[in-house]
Amino acid sequence: MVSRPAFIALGRLLMLIAVAAVAGLVFGGLLFWLVGLLAAALAWQLYNLFRLERWLSLREGKLPRGVFGVWGQVYAGIYRLRSKHRERKKRLSRVIKEFRRSTAALPDASVVLNADHEIIWLNRAATELFGIRKADRGLRVDNIIRDPVFVDYLRSVDQDAPVEIRSPSKPGARLSLRLVPYGGEGQQMLLGRDITDRIRLEKVRRDFVANASHELRSPLTVINGYLDSLTSDPELPGAWRQPVCDMSHQAGRMQAIVEDLLTLSRLEAGAKKPARDRVDVGGLLAMIRKDALSLPERPGTIELRLDSEADLTGAENELYSAFSNLVSNAVKYTPATGRVEIGWSVDERGGHITVADTGKGIPADAIPRLTERFYRADKGRDRVSGGTGLGLAIAKHVLERHGATLEIESELGQGSRFTCHFPPERLAPGDNVVNLQQA
Amino acid sequence: MRKEELGHHYSRQFDEELETVRTSVLEMGGIVGEQLRLAIRALVKGDSELGEKVVYDDHKVNSMEVAIDEECSRIIARRQPTAGDLRMIMAMIKSITDLERIGDEAEKIGFLASRLAAEKRPENRYREIKHLGKMVREMLNLALDALARLDPEAAMATAERDRQVDEEYEAIMRQAITLMMEDPRSIRRVLDTLWVARALERIGDHAVNICEYVVYMVHGKDIRHLSYEEGAA
């Protein structure tokens, strides 16, 4: 489509040719007039073109005065476009500035990285927590944050779980780092949060629980001792017998809770890896089964199925307390007519210890919270049955320390199944053969 | 030619190779720094297991040195770098040697830590070693930062710190002599502690070397053995 100014320009050109023709007819020398006037028109256009070019090269040109006709329209059009463009640019940069100002003010360090892990942008907190400065833009981020934990994380495929490192710039600070995809082209945002306080609080809490449990232990031992001798005292007045028995029972429970709390805090505080002893799983489970069979109230059948002779490597006492907690739970919640099955099997994914029962089951919304301390799915019953409320928490901690996971499946009224999955590297081939040779 | 093209090579791959080498060197520095931190921690906490872990993990540092060394030789053979690129490669080759030595010193500290863990710990719980260790670790960190940023000023400032490290080492030495004279039964333990201090002091020297390579790489000027004369004058 031809725009209007072009039509006008064409019209003017034709008019000019007509004028030249008329002048040529009147004064003679048609060619001279034609060439002369066209040359003048061309010169005028060229002059205007030159002015336009100069005007465009100015960054912030005002609309020039004294430009008429076609050129005036061209100028006005360009001017309108330019001011619209400028307006939009201003608005966009205001939005970006606003965004950057808000991220800069965030207390969490954030750094934008490109696909090669080079630093593109960072906020103020990044300077404080990572020691990355503005001048470091373009450097690779692992050149500055050199903690091997972070370097491995940066290169790993699975970056969902954050990692904890020591701050390279702020002495004593601990950081939690996380990479999230950011925009296209493989850009990533590195987020760092100062978790020094959280770690300290956690330590304070742990120490408090450990100390409190420890301090409670000795008075409880004294109380228990006297209660024991009271219950076995034949001269105890009959009216007192029942209350003293109850007291002794509850004091015993309290002692069990304190012992469990101490076990838990030992497990939590244990920075050291669990021992890598060879644990005979079959023997361990058989022992646990025997303990369960000796309980007064127990389901009719407690079965042990060993499908593998493999051993586990780990700390035997820890594993014992974990498994026996699982088994005693199953026994506790299964009626006398039900059955409990303990199993040990190995496949290519590792070793699996299952404890399945035909008990009352666990409501689905309680399952994720089962391993919390003192969490009770069934508030009424448990107090009577005398558990400490810490058994599953201990089991979970022990399993975590051994790189294992606890899986809980349950259906109300049908029963529950607790499975401990051990990774293949924790397995050791059974040593029955070796024993034979030694014998 | 446009200005920003000047700093680049026509072969983008060459740039990437150089950058990869530098990143590997810095990664090695990170591992060495962690080894040093754990070794000092093992000593201060009396954790013999941690000390043994440091000794065991030293092979990681060694294998990294070999890998980077090979990569550098390959680049020299294939690309025949000149001027700044050659200085960079040379500085990297030298840096990894120093980093590997730092790793060895950390291994030594780890070994001594697991040996000392069996002995009675001194009352101040190795406070002066902890302090010296902190200084040296900071130095190593700053030296690696200077290498990452190619910042000769920061490198010079870091190299200056070595004097404080030397002074601290002297102080530990004097203290150790007093301790040994007071209680000859402690000589064995104090000697081991002194070896740790010696290792830390050596690590400081290696960090200074890395700083000097940074200056050499950026300015093409060899400042080795100069700073002491200047310092004395």
HADDOCK unambig.tbl for C-alpha pairs under 7 A between the chains (distance, minus, plus):
assign (segid A and resid 136 and name CA) (segid B and resid 149 and name CA) 6.99 0.50 0.50
assign (segid A and resid 143 and name CA) (segid B and resid 23 and name CA) 5.88 0.50 0.50
assign (segid A and resid 143 and name CA) (segid B and resid 26 and name CA) 5.77 0.50 0.50
assign (segid A and resid 143 and name CA) (segid B and resid 148 and name CA) 5.58 0.50 0.50
assign (segid A and resid 144 and name CA) (segid B and resid 145 and name CA) 6.33 0.50 0.50
assign (segid A and resid 144 and name CA) (segid B and resid 148 and name CA) 6.60 0.50 0.50
assign (segid A and resid 146 and name CA) (segid B and resid 26 and name CA) 6.78 0.50 0.50
assign (segid A and resid 146 and name CA) (segid B and resid 27 and name CA) 5.83 0.50 0.50
assign (segid A and resid 146 and name CA) (segid B and resid 30 and name CA) 4.52 0.50 0.50
assign (segid A and resid 147 and name CA) (segid B and resid 30 and name CA) 5.26 0.50 0.50
assign (segid A and resid 147 and name CA) (segid B and resid 31 and name CA) 6.95 0.50 0.50
assign (segid A and resid 148 and name CA) (segid B and resid 30 and name CA) 5.93 0.50 0.50
assign (segid A and resid 148 and name CA) (segid B and resid 31 and name CA) 5.66 0.50 0.50
